[in-house]
Structures are given as C-alpha cells and as structure tokens.
Amino acid sequence: MSVSSMLSKAVGAAFLAGATLVAVPVAASAAPAVTTEPASARTVCIPDGSGIATGEPKFPVDKQANVYVGGNFLYSKGAELEGLLVVEGDATFDSGTKYNMGVVGAGSLMTPEPMSDMLVVGGDMTIASGSILLGDRIGGNVRVGGALTPPETGVDANGGKVRSGLGKTEALGDWAQVGVHLQQQSAKYAAMPATGSTNTVGDRLVLVGDGTTNRQVFTVTQDELTNMGSLQYEGIDPEAIVVVNVTGETAHFGLQSMLKENGTPMDPGNIDAAAFGALTQRLLWNIPDATAVTIGTGAQFPGTVLVANPASSTVMNAPGTNGRIWVAGDLEHKGAGSEFHAFPFLDSDVFSCKPVPPSVDPVDPVDPVDPVDPVDPVDPEPLIDLVTPKITHAVCLNDGKIADPVIEFVKTAGVAFSVEGEVKAGATVTVTATVKGNALLAEAQGWTLSADAKSATMRIILHKVTCESPVIPEPGNPADPEDPNEPTNPNEPAEPNTPAEPNEPAEPKTPADPLQTNPEVPGAEQTTQPNDSVSGLAATGGAPAAGLVAGALTLLVVGFATVVVARKRNAGHSHE
C-alpha cells in the first residue's frame, strides 16, 4: 500500500469518527410491515451490513457511472471521488492538491474493474494545478475527446492508459446516452403521486410515511429544503424505497445531521455504519427543474441525487455524498476534505453496478394490491412511443407522368411532426417529431433521439423513378399495299401489260382451219378493239390480275378472227 493511500485512509477514518451525521429510519418493530420486492429483483452490489469503511476494494466491481456530468466539471477543492467520473463537456482540475479518483481511502469500497475506464471526458481536460492519482493499486484508464493539458504528466494512472484527442463520440462510448436516461428516470419519478406527507419542527424536516407501501414518495418545496438542518423518518420501514421530489427553481441542502427515532444523530462511520449503508441505498432526491443546486454542509449526505435541468449548476461541498450523483448541467467539487462515495440506488438497475448502456428501466408502479394507494391522476408513464411513418414512393402513371411520393404520420397524442426538404422522387428529407408538454419520447427504431428526449429525427430517402412517354402511332399511308383495309381508287386502275398489236399478228406456219374456230368467239366482222376491251374490263373495278386475263383472251379472239378474215379474202381472190 502506498504512503498516500495510508494517509488518505487515516484521514478518512479520523473524519468519520468525529462526524455527527445522518439519521436512522425508525426501527422495524415500530413501523408496519410492508411488501418489498424480492431480493432477486435488484442487483446486489454491496452486501447488507456494509456502509462507509476503509480498506481494500472487496465488493463486486462497479460498471456504472458514479458521478455523471452533462455539462462541465470543475474540481477546485476536495479530496476523493470513488468510482467512474463521466463528463460530457470539459473537465478542469485546479485545486493545487492531489485528487484520488476511482479507488479512494474511505468509501463504499465498490470500485471499477482494475485497468478499466475511471475518468472519461468528452471535451478538453485541463490540470491547471495539482495532480490526479487514478486507480490506486489497481490501475485505471483515462479517455479524453479533446486536448489534455498538460499531456499525461499530471495523471498517475498506476499502469493504466491515458489517451486524448479521441473525439467526443469515441471518448464517451456507451456513456453518450446517459443524459437521456437521466432525463427519463427523473421524469418518471416526478410523475409519481405523493404517498406520504412532511412535517417541519424548527429546522427538522420529518418525512411521514403511510407505513404500507414499499415505495414512499414525498414532495418537498425549495423553502422546506433550505430550512432543513436535520432529517428524520417516521412510519417508514427500513426496507422501503424513499423518493423525495424537490420542487422550485433552487435546491439548497444545508443538512447537518439525520436523526434516529429517539432524536439523536446517527454516526455513519462507526456504530451506525450498517444502518446508514442500508438507508443511503434506498433514498433518492429527484430535482427535475432547479437551475441552482447546493449539496452541503456538515453531514455525510445520504442518497442518490438527480438534477435533470441541462441549464443547472450544482456545487458539492458536503463532507461526502453517498449515492449516484447525476447532473445534466455543470458540477463543481468545492469542499475541503469533501468526497464522492459510490453507493447504488436499489429501486432500479439503471443506478446499480451493472454495465452500460443503462437500459430504460420502467419504474415499478405503486403496489396495485394496496387499495389505499392513490392512482396517479397524471399519466404515470410519460414516455411516448414513436411509430415509423408510412412511406408511399413515387410511381409512373399511364400517361408518362410521375405520381409524387407521400409521407403519412401515425397520429400520436402530444407529438407534432414536420418535414424538412421537398417531398419528391429522388429527394432526401428529414422528418422531426417534437413532443409537447412534460412528456418525453422513448427510444424507437429508425429515430435519432435528442439529448433531452423532447424530439427525434428520421432521415428518409425517397426512390427515384424515370417515366417514358407513351408511343403514339403515325396515321397509315393509304397507298401502302400492306394495309388490307385500304380500298383501291377506281379512278387510278393498275396499268395492264400492253398486248401485242392486233393488226400485225404473227403469221402461223400452218393456218388454222376456219371450221375449227372457238365456238364462243363471234363472227369475224364483229371484232372488238383490244384497247377498248381492256379499258372496259379495268373500268369495271376488277383487280389487276383479272385485267391481265381479259387482255389475254381478247388477243386470242382477235387473232383467230384475223386469220378467218384473211382466209376469206384469199378465197375470193382465187375465184376471181
């Protein structure tokens, strides 16, 4: 063990021994019995009977962020931070002293795994003065998205890796969505109706439970919180979960002690260590709206704290916190000897020692068997589930025109939808869903959720289509012979082949017998001019083939007639 570790443990033990601190819940015999969740429903990170102690890490490793900062982190004065610190913005260390991180001298003894991430910064990290001792005896890693000043020299990582310039996304890794889970969890607890009441006696704030439900819910105003010097339970079983919703624009804790049932302060570092360890793992302070938060001043502060406003600024100067400290805005560690101790919150595995990314664990509803428990008049589940819009892509119509694409949204109460970009074929548009009121959007496939879960976007690529104009046939050519329906103009008959001249017939070698003339041919004196006959046939509208046949017959008849006439003439001359 290093000298610095021994001194740190000695200082922590001495501090705890002299402190007068937080109150014990009423004894189990004094409160009515309650029905609690089975032990298997919660992840056991710290065994029963354990509280603030010194020694070697001995419990299951903590794979959850003990301190989460959505904005910037400043360490100006303090001593130790147990567990993993995640900062989405910039981190500055300017105390002039050594800062123990990851593994500490006094705490829950629930530490990150050896050589795992113990300091994660999305932006720049600056060690203006002092130094960092990270992962004492077991080693730890540092991941920085931006620049580290000075480079590595101000960090003793005990053999772990120190890397910078990674970029915010790579540096944060799975922790990038912790802010969304913080918002969702805070909204769920804020929507729960109160099951108990508060009572103020001087500077003592008494939380009066109903003694029956296993989740006692209270509402405390900012004025009640400011005047609270001590805190006491009444009518609350030691095994019950306690949720305190703080209203108002500010939340200033000035807690000096928590009181036992008999009104005396409890000693969380000694005889009341086990009782304090049980109490701090079952208490949650939910601060959904405040912009200015202070956690102080003279006692070990019990419970997990959620500060959900991203515009908030939180200062921690109490001797020690004992639970998850998750803030959406800025956080400053500003208290001499002040320490962050790593204790889980047993109501949800989101705040347990399980690894990230933390699932959106719906908060268990108030016991439905108990008829006394009031039903939340507001929606107890403020998360809204988004549905993927129906997309009808562009198509070609029969006339060659394009039917534009259409994006249809499923009507969702409390959500407004908008489209950025022109909805047309081949375009890329972005649709945005924005929630109204106090509700939040749940994570949904295809949607990119904003950090505050108040809006989500989806990128849609519309299909590109190309439509061809329809082919319109040209009118047919009336003279086209391939058109069987096109009539022949009777005034323009097809020209027949020209027959041989009838007056100059070819002289046959052997004259034909005049007695063997064609019986269908009339007398020789009744001859018909071949040209007139052909023209007559053509004029009747007959087809060209019919005209050719008629012309051939005419030539044959004329030829025979000519021969007969010639024979007669020759016979006459012979008689003379």
ZINORMO-V423334 format. One record per pair of residues at least 4 apart in sequence whose ideal C-beta (glycine too) atoms are under 7 Angstrom apart, sorted by the first residue. I is the first residue (numbers start at 0). J is the second residue. Records with the same first field share a line. If there is no record, write none. Layout:
I=J + J
This chain:
0=4 + 5 + 136
1=135
2=6
3=7 + 97 + 132
4=8 + 104 + 135 + 136
5=9
6=10
7=11 + 99 + 103 + 104
8=12 + 53 + 104 + 105
9=13
10=14 + 104
11=15 + 53 + 104 + 105
12=16 + 53 + 105
13=17
14=18 + 318 + 336
15=51 + 105 + 268 + 269
16=268 + 269
18=268 + 298 + 299 + 318
19=256 + 264 + 266
20=256 + 257 + 264 + 265 + 266 + 267 + 298 + 299
21=256 + 257 + 265 + 267 + 275 + 298 + 299 + 301
22=229 + 230 + 231 + 232 + 256 + 257 + 258 + 259 + 265
23=259 + 260 + 265 + 271 + 274 + 278
24=232 + 235 + 237 + 278
25=29 + 30 + 232 + 233 + 235 + 260
26=260
27=236 + 237
29=260
30=210 + 234 + 235 + 236
31=210 + 211
33=211 + 212 + 213 + 236 + 238 + 239
34=213 + 366
35=213 + 238
36=40 + 41 + 213
38=43
41=345
42=348 + 351 + 352 + 353
44=58 + 59 + 61 + 109 + 343 + 351 + 352
45=49 + 58 + 107 + 109 + 276 + 280 + 342
47=277
48=273
49=273 + 276
50=267 + 272 + 273 + 275 + 276
51=105 + 106 + 107 + 267 + 268 + 272 + 299 + 321 + 340
52=108 + 272
53=104 + 105
54=108
56=102 + 108 + 110 + 137
57=108
58=108 + 109
59=352
60=110 + 111 + 112
61=65 + 82 + 109 + 110 + 111 + 341 + 352
62=352 + 353 + 354 + 355
63=350 + 351 + 352 + 353 + 355
64=83 + 85 + 174 + 177
65=81 + 82 + 83 + 323 + 339 + 341
66=80 + 82 + 84 + 324 + 339
67=85 + 177 + 181 + 325
68=72 + 85 + 86 + 87 + 326 + 330
69=87 + 178 + 309 + 326 + 327 + 328
70=88 + 328 + 329
71=88 + 89 + 329
72=86 + 90 + 330
73=91 + 331
74=92 + 93 + 94 + 98 + 332
75=93 + 94 + 331 + 332 + 333
76=94 + 333 + 334 + 335
77=94 + 98 + 332 + 334 + 337
78=99 + 336 + 337 + 338
79=99 + 103 + 104 + 338
80=84 + 100 + 339
81=103 + 106 + 107 + 110 + 339 + 340 + 341
82=110 + 111 + 341
83=111 + 116 + 117
84=100 + 118
85=119 + 174 + 177
86=90 + 120 + 121
87=121 + 171 + 178
88=121 + 122
89=122 + 123
90=120 + 124
91=125 + 127
92=98 + 126 + 127 + 129 + 131
93=127 + 128
94=98 + 128 + 129
95=128 + 129
96=129
97=129 + 130 + 132
98=129 + 131
99=103 + 104 + 132 + 135
100=117 + 118 + 131 + 132 + 133
101=110 + 111 + 117 + 133 + 134 + 139
102=110 + 134 + 135 + 136 + 137
103=338
106=338 + 340 + 341
107=340 + 341 + 342
109=341 + 352
111=115 + 117 + 139
113=137 + 138
114=138 + 139 + 140 + 159
115=139 + 140
116=140 + 142
117=133 + 134 + 139 + 140
118=133 + 141
119=142 + 170 + 171 + 174
120=124 + 143 + 144 + 170
121=144 + 167 + 170 + 171
122=144 + 145 + 167
123=145 + 146
124=143 + 147
125=148
126=130 + 131 + 148 + 149 + 153
130=153 + 155
131=153 + 154 + 155
132=155
133=139 + 141 + 154 + 155 + 156 + 157 + 159
134=138 + 139 + 156 + 157 + 159
135=157
136=157
137=157
138=156 + 157 + 158 + 159
139=156 + 157 + 159
140=156 + 159 + 160
141=154 + 156 + 161 + 162
142=162 + 165 + 170
143=147 + 162 + 163 + 165 + 170
144=165 + 166 + 167 + 170 + 171
146=163 + 164
147=151 + 163
149=153
150=163
151=161
154=161
156=160 + 161
165=169 + 170
166=170
167=171
168=175
171=175
173=355 + 356
174=355
176=180 + 356
177=181 + 357
178=182 + 327 + 450
179=183 + 448 + 450 + 452
180=184 + 349 + 357 + 359
181=185 + 305 + 307 + 325 + 327
182=186 + 307 + 327 + 439 + 451 + 452
183=187 + 359 + 382 + 439 + 452
184=188 + 305 + 347 + 349
185=189 + 285 + 287 + 305 + 307
186=190 + 287 + 381 + 437 + 439
187=362 + 381
188=242 + 244 + 283 + 285 + 362
189=244 + 285 + 287
190=375 + 377 + 378 + 379 + 381
191=216 + 242 + 375
192=216 + 373 + 375
193=216 + 217 + 218
194=209 + 212 + 215 + 216 + 372
195=206 + 207 + 208 + 209 + 215 + 216 + 217
196=207
197=204 + 205 + 206 + 207 + 217 + 219 + 223
198=205 + 207
199=204 + 223
200=205
202=226 + 227 + 228 + 229
203=228 + 229 + 231
204=223 + 227 + 230
205=231 + 233
206=217 + 232 + 233 + 235 + 241
207=233 + 234
208=215 + 233 + 234 + 235
209=234 + 371
210=234
211=369 + 371
212=365 + 366 + 369 + 372
213=239 + 240 + 366
214=239 + 240 + 242 + 365
215=235 + 239 + 241
216=242
217=243
218=244 + 246
219=223 + 224 + 243 + 245
220=246 + 247
221=225 + 245 + 246 + 247 + 248 + 249 + 250
222=226
223=227
224=245 + 250 + 251 + 252
225=251 + 253
227=253 + 254
228=253 + 255
229=255 + 256 + 257 + 258
230=254 + 257
231=257 + 258
235=239 + 241
237=277
239=281
240=281 + 345 + 346
241=281 + 282
242=283 + 285
243=283 + 284 + 285
244=285
245=250 + 284 + 285 + 286 + 289
247=289
248=288 + 289 + 290
249=289 + 291
250=286 + 289 + 292
251=293
252=293 + 294 + 295 + 300
253=295 + 296
254=298 + 300
255=297 + 298
256=264 + 298
257=265 + 298 + 301
258=262 + 263 + 264
259=263 + 265
265=271 + 274 + 275
266=270 + 271
267=271 + 272 + 275 + 299
268=272
271=275
272=276
273=277
274=278
275=279 + 301
276=280
277=281
278=282 + 301
279=301 + 302 + 321 + 322 + 342
280=342 + 343 + 344 + 345
281=345
282=301 + 302
283=302 + 303 + 305 + 344 + 346
284=302 + 304
285=305
286=292 + 305 + 306 + 307
287=307
288=308
289=306 + 308 + 311
290=308 + 310 + 311 + 312
291=312
292=306 + 311 + 313
293=314
294=300 + 304 + 315 + 317 + 320
295=316 + 317
296=316 + 317
297=318
298=317 + 318
299=318 + 319 + 321
300=317 + 319 + 320 + 321
301=321
302=322
303=322 + 323 + 344 + 350
304=322 + 324
305=325
306=311 + 313 + 326 + 327 + 328
307=327
308=327 + 328
309=327 + 328 + 451
310=328
311=326 + 327 + 328
312=328 + 329
313=326 + 328 + 329 + 330
314=331 + 333
315=320 + 330 + 332 + 333 + 334 + 337
316=333 + 334 + 337
317=334 + 337
318=336 + 337
319=337 + 338 + 340
320=324 + 339 + 340
321=340 + 342
322=342 + 344
323=344 + 350
324=339
326=330
332=337
343=350 + 351 + 352
344=350
347=360 + 362
348=353 + 360
349=357 + 358 + 360
359=441 + 442
364=379
365=372
366=372
375=379
381=437 + 438 + 439
382=439 + 441
383=411 + 413 + 414 + 434 + 438 + 440 + 441
384=441 + 443
385=432 + 440 + 443 + 446 + 455
386=409 + 411
387=445
388=406 + 407 + 408 + 409 + 430
389=407
390=404 + 406 + 459
391=404 + 405
392=404 + 461 + 462
393=401 + 402 + 403 + 404 + 424 + 461 + 462 + 464
394=402 + 464
395=401 + 464 + 466
396=400 + 402
398=469
399=466 + 467 + 468 + 469
400=466
401=424 + 464 + 466
403=422 + 423 + 424
404=422 + 423 + 424 + 461
406=418 + 422 + 430 + 459
408=416
413=434 + 435 + 436 + 438
414=432 + 433 + 434
415=433 + 435
416=430 + 432
417=431
418=422 + 428 + 430
419=428 + 429 + 431
420=426 + 427 + 428 + 429
421=426
422=426 + 428 + 461
423=461
424=461 + 462 + 463 + 464
425=461 + 463
426=461
427=458 + 460
428=459 + 461
429=456 + 458
430=456 + 457 + 459
431=454 + 456
432=440 + 454 + 455
433=453 + 454
434=438 + 439 + 440 + 453 + 454
439=452 + 453
440=448 + 452 + 455
442=448
445=457
446=455 + 456 + 457
447=455 + 456
448=452 + 455
449=453 + 454 + 455
475=479 + 482
477=485
479=485
489=540
492=537
493=543
495=533 + 537 + 543 + 546 + 547 + 550
496=547
498=529 + 550 + 554
499=554
501=529 + 557 + 561
504=558 + 561
507=511
510=562 + 566
511=515 + 559 + 562
513=563 + 566
516=520 + 559 + 563
517=559
520=556 + 559 + 560
521=525
523=560 + 563 + 564
526=557 + 560
527=531 + 532
528=532
529=533 + 553 + 554 + 557
530=534
531=535
532=536 + 549 + 553
533=537 + 546 + 549 + 550 + 553
534=538
535=539
536=541 + 545 + 546 + 549
537=541 + 546
541=545 + 546
543=547
544=548
545=549
546=550
547=551
548=552
549=553
550=554
551=555
552=556
553=557
554=558
555=559
556=560
557=561
558=562
559=563
560=564
561=565
562=566
563=567
564=568
565=569
566=570
567=571
568=572
569=573
570=574
571=575
